[in-house]
């Protein structure tokens, strides 16, 4: 049975995020809004030691190959807000949810197009000295920048991003290294690359049990066999 603080968080999240087309993932503390090729993700992260919540807000690119929701751009916004009583925690949870709503709206404007996404991810990747710093998976920042760049026809930028991954030693079982190798071979074949990315998005959507889309999740028409 949910604890009182869990119910308070769920009510606050529904009030703040429901009008922004967010859905709750099962009975968890994770909420998401679906933008076809990416998700805006809000997590009211629990603690193993105390009742309450952290706040994480991020974009998740659906062309990744992890089979789970990752925080690809963004992360921790608010440190732990501890539950002490219903009276104390109800306004605290409301503040968390409202902050989440503002950040989610900012993300939706920031990543309103693939062109914007490519620009932002390229800038972040080039400004980051260690591949993948900030997203938890070494090399994924470059991979996402490469995908977005390739999808808008910026082959040189895409190749640069994939090479940044491939030119470093791959740890055993590196998913991102294998993924970058595949995409690097498709950079000069735009239609094949778009088919591949569309397939990855569809597979990830299925893994996350998202709504099946009637058309390709990418803005460009894809020829299908």
C-alpha positions as CSV (number, residue, x, y, z in Angstrom):
1,X,0.0,0.0,0.0
2,X,1.4,3.5,-0.9
3,X,2.8,5.5,2.0
4,X,1.2,8.9,2.7
5,X,4.1,10.8,1.2
6,X,3.8,8.7,-2.0
7,X,0.1,9.7,-2.3
8,X,1.0,13.3,-1.8
9,X,3.6,13.2,-4.5
10,X,1.3,11.5,-6.9
11,X,-1.5,14.0,-6.3
12,X,1.0,17.0,-6.8
13,X,2.4,15.5,-9.9
14,X,-1.0,14.9,-11.4
15,X,-2.1,18.4,-10.7
16,X,1.0,20.0,-12.2
17,X,1.9,17.7,-15.0
18,X,-1.5,16.3,-16.1
19,X,-2.3,19.4,-18.2
20,X,1.0,19.0,-20.0
21,X,0.1,15.5,-21.3
22,X,2.3,13.7,-18.8
23,X,1.5,10.1,-18.0
24,X,2.5,8.2,-14.9
25,X,4.6,5.0,-15.5
26,X,2.6,2.4,-13.7
27,X,2.5,3.1,-10.0
28,X,6.1,4.5,-10.0
29,X,7.3,8.0,-9.3
30,X,8.3,8.5,-12.9
31,X,6.1,10.6,-15.2
32,X,6.7,11.2,-18.9
33,X,5.4,13.2,-21.9
34,X,5.7,11.6,-25.3
35,X,7.1,13.6,-28.2
36,X,7.3,10.6,-30.6
37,X,11.1,10.5,-30.9
38,X,11.9,11.6,-27.4
39,X,10.3,11.7,-23.9
40,X,10.3,14.5,-21.4
41,X,10.9,12.5,-18.1
42,X,10.2,13.6,-14.5
43,X,11.2,11.5,-11.6
44,X,10.3,12.1,-8.0
45,X,13.2,10.0,-6.9
46,X,12.9,8.3,-3.5
47,X,15.7,7.8,-1.0
48,X,16.8,4.5,0.5
49,X,17.1,6.1,3.9
50,X,14.4,8.7,4.4
51,X,10.8,9.4,3.2
52,X,10.6,12.2,0.7
53,X,11.8,13.0,-2.8
54,X,14.6,14.3,-5.0
55,X,13.6,15.8,-8.4
56,X,15.1,14.7,-11.7
57,X,13.9,16.1,-15.1
58,X,15.5,15.1,-18.4
59,X,15.0,14.3,-22.0
60,X,15.2,10.7,-23.1
61,X,16.1,10.0,-26.8
62,X,14.1,7.0,-28.0
63,X,16.8,6.0,-30.5
64,X,19.0,4.6,-27.8
65,X,19.6,0.9,-27.4
66,X,19.3,0.4,-23.6
67,X,15.7,-0.8,-23.4
68,X,15.0,1.4,-20.4
69,X,14.5,5.1,-19.7
70,X,17.8,7.0,-19.3
71,X,18.3,10.6,-18.4
72,X,20.1,11.7,-21.6
73,X,19.9,15.5,-21.3
74,X,19.2,17.0,-17.9
75,X,19.1,15.3,-14.4
76,X,18.9,16.4,-10.8
77,X,17.1,19.7,-10.2
78,X,16.3,19.7,-6.6
79,X,18.0,17.9,-3.7
80,X,16.1,15.8,-1.2
81,X,12.9,17.2,0.2
82,X,12.2,15.2,3.4
83,X,8.8,14.2,4.5
84,X,8.1,15.1,8.1
85,X,4.3,15.4,8.1
86,X,1.4,15.6,5.7
87,X,1.0,19.3,6.5
88,X,4.7,20.1,5.9
89,X,5.2,17.8,2.8
90,X,2.1,18.7,0.8
91,X,3.3,22.2,-0.1
92,X,6.8,20.9,-0.6
93,X,5.6,18.2,-3.1
94,X,3.6,20.9,-4.9
95,X,6.7,23.0,-5.3
96,X,8.6,20.1,-6.7
97,X,5.9,19.3,-9.1
98,X,5.6,22.9,-10.3
99,X,9.3,23.1,-10.7
100,X,9.2,19.9,-12.8
101,X,6.4,21.4,-15.0
102,X,8.4,24.5,-15.7
103,X,11.5,22.5,-16.6
104,X,9.5,20.1,-18.8
105,X,8.0,23.0,-20.7
106,X,11.5,24.4,-21.2
107,X,12.7,21.1,-22.6
108,X,9.7,20.9,-25.0
109,X,10.7,24.4,-26.4
110,X,14.4,23.6,-26.4
111,X,13.9,20.4,-28.4
112,X,11.0,21.5,-30.6
113,X,12.8,20.4,-33.8
114,X,15.6,18.0,-34.8
115,X,17.6,20.9,-36.0
116,X,17.6,22.5,-32.6
117,X,18.4,19.2,-31.0
118,X,21.4,18.7,-33.2
119,X,22.7,22.2,-32.5
120,X,22.4,21.8,-28.7
121,X,23.8,18.3,-28.5
122,X,26.7,19.1,-30.7
123,X,27.5,22.2,-28.6
124,X,27.3,20.1,-25.4
125,X,29.4,17.3,-26.8
126,X,32.1,19.6,-28.0
127,X,32.2,21.4,-24.7
128,X,32.6,18.2,-22.7
129,X,36.1,17.1,-22.3
130,X,35.2,13.6,-21.2
131,X,32.9,11.7,-23.5
132,X,29.4,11.2,-22.0
133,X,30.0,13.4,-18.9
134,X,26.7,14.2,-17.3
135,X,24.6,11.5,-18.8
136,X,25.8,8.4,-17.0
137,X,26.9,6.4,-20.0
138,X,30.3,7.2,-21.5
139,X,29.9,8.1,-25.1
140,X,26.2,8.4,-25.3
141,X,26.2,12.2,-25.5
142,X,28.3,12.0,-28.6
143,X,26.1,9.2,-30.0
144,X,22.9,11.2,-29.6
145,X,24.6,14.3,-31.1
146,X,25.7,12.2,-34.0
147,X,22.2,10.7,-34.6
148,X,20.5,14.1,-34.5
149,X,23.2,15.6,-36.8
150,X,22.8,12.8,-39.3
151,X,19.0,13.1,-39.4
152,X,19.3,16.8,-40.5
153,X,21.9,16.0,-43.1
154,X,25.0,17.2,-41.3
155,X,27.2,14.3,-42.2
156,X,30.5,15.8,-41.3
157,X,29.2,16.6,-37.8
158,X,27.7,13.2,-37.4
159,X,31.0,11.5,-38.5
160,X,32.9,13.6,-36.0
161,X,30.7,12.5,-33.1
162,X,30.8,8.8,-34.0
163,X,34.6,9.0,-34.4
164,X,34.9,10.6,-31.0
165,X,33.5,7.3,-29.6
166,X,35.2,4.9,-32.0
167,X,38.7,6.4,-31.6
168,X,38.8,5.5,-28.0
169,X,39.3,2.0,-26.6
170,X,36.0,0.2,-26.2
171,X,35.3,-1.4,-22.8
172,X,34.2,-5.0,-23.0
173,X,30.5,-5.2,-24.0
174,X,30.2,-1.5,-24.8
175,X,26.8,-1.0,-26.3
176,X,27.5,2.6,-27.3
177,X,30.6,1.6,-29.2
178,X,28.8,-1.0,-31.2
179,X,25.9,1.4,-31.9
180,X,28.3,4.1,-33.0
181,X,30.1,1.7,-35.3
182,X,26.8,0.8,-37.0
183,X,25.7,4.4,-37.4
184,X,29.1,5.6,-38.7
185,X,28.7,3.1,-41.5
186,X,25.4,4.7,-42.5
187,X,26.2,8.4,-42.4
188,X,26.7,8.6,-46.1
189,X,23.5,6.6,-46.7
190,X,20.8,9.0,-45.3
191,X,17.7,6.9,-46.2
192,X,19.3,3.7,-44.7
193,X,20.2,5.7,-41.6
194,X,16.7,7.1,-41.2
195,X,15.3,3.6,-41.6
196,X,17.6,2.3,-38.9
197,X,16.9,5.2,-36.5
198,X,13.1,4.7,-37.1
199,X,13.5,1.0,-36.3
200,X,15.4,1.8,-33.1
201,X,12.7,4.2,-32.0
202,X,9.9,1.8,-32.7
203,X,11.7,-1.0,-30.8
204,X,12.3,1.3,-27.8
205,X,8.7,2.5,-27.8
206,X,7.7,-1.2,-27.7
207,X,10.1,-2.0,-24.9
208,X,8.6,0.9,-22.9
209,X,5.1,0.0,-23.8
210,X,4.4,3.3,-25.4
211,X,1.6,4.0,-27.9
212,X,2.1,2.5,-31.3
213,X,2.4,5.3,-33.8
214,X,0.6,5.3,-37.1
215,X,3.5,7.0,-39.0
216,X,7.2,7.1,-38.6
217,X,8.3,8.9,-35.4
218,X,10.8,10.9,-37.4
219,X,9.7,14.1,-39.3
220,X,11.1,12.8,-42.6
221,X,9.2,10.3,-44.8
222,X,10.9,6.9,-44.7
223,X,10.7,4.4,-47.5
224,X,9.8,1.0,-46.1
225,X,10.3,-2.4,-47.7
